[in-house]
Amino acid sequence: MAITIERDKGLQRQAGEQFGLECPYCGVYSHMTPESVPTFEGLMRTRPKHVGVVYQCDACNAPVFLRFAVKQYHENEIDLYQNFIELERPKERFQFSYLPKQTEGLFREALSCYSGNNFNAFASMCRRAAQSSFSALGESGKLRAFDEVMAAQDIAEIDDDSFEPIKKVIFESGREDDLPLLNRAQAGILLEVLKDMFYQCFVRRGKLTRAIKVRRFFVQDGNENLKSSA
């Protein structure tokens, strides 16, 4: 996928290519239209290492800010790397109502760190949220959570070397400076694994318990109605 800023044509992508993202404002995966692009002349004069581009979400018309690294400067065009950084990420969603209060608060802060691209602060908050959840689960809580995490690794087919930092963040309890430093990809894996662990340990149980209580209520209510009409 070639991305260039040309002297006469401005921002260009491969012919016919559509560019879409999940909008951080409306949450819709939508086509993005370039709205504000730095001028070719200005970039050639200062030659920055990164270029900021403002897109417009076609679903809600909100401005979406992206930052691209410059690959190379040419006489009539500037090549950008295809990877970019979203300066405002969509908020991660989760069924917080089933989490213990302390775990909920810590995990909300963790997700805020992730949305702000603060991945190592995110890892730190994930460890605190995980430790809080183990306490809430009781004596065998950590072992149960470990089984769920290992099952997630198996399901997602993540190799041991890639998964090792994820396990260290969640299950080790050393000093904060012992935490592994995470990149964007590792933080993304940690996010999904921890969400799955919380779902299996709290959300699934809470939803199932609630559903069974509702079923029992209607069965008991039906029996009472039968008795009263007999």
QUIGI-V505407 format. One record per helix or strand. SS is the DSSP state (hx for helix, st for strand). FROM is the first residue (numbers start at 1). TO is the last residue. Records with the same first field share a line. If there is no record, write none. Layout:
SS->FROM-TO, FROM-TO
//
This chain:
st->3-6, 10-13, 20-22, 29-37, 50-57, 63-73, 77-86
hx->40-46, 96-98, 101-115, 119-137, 141-156, 160-171, 176-178, 184-229
//
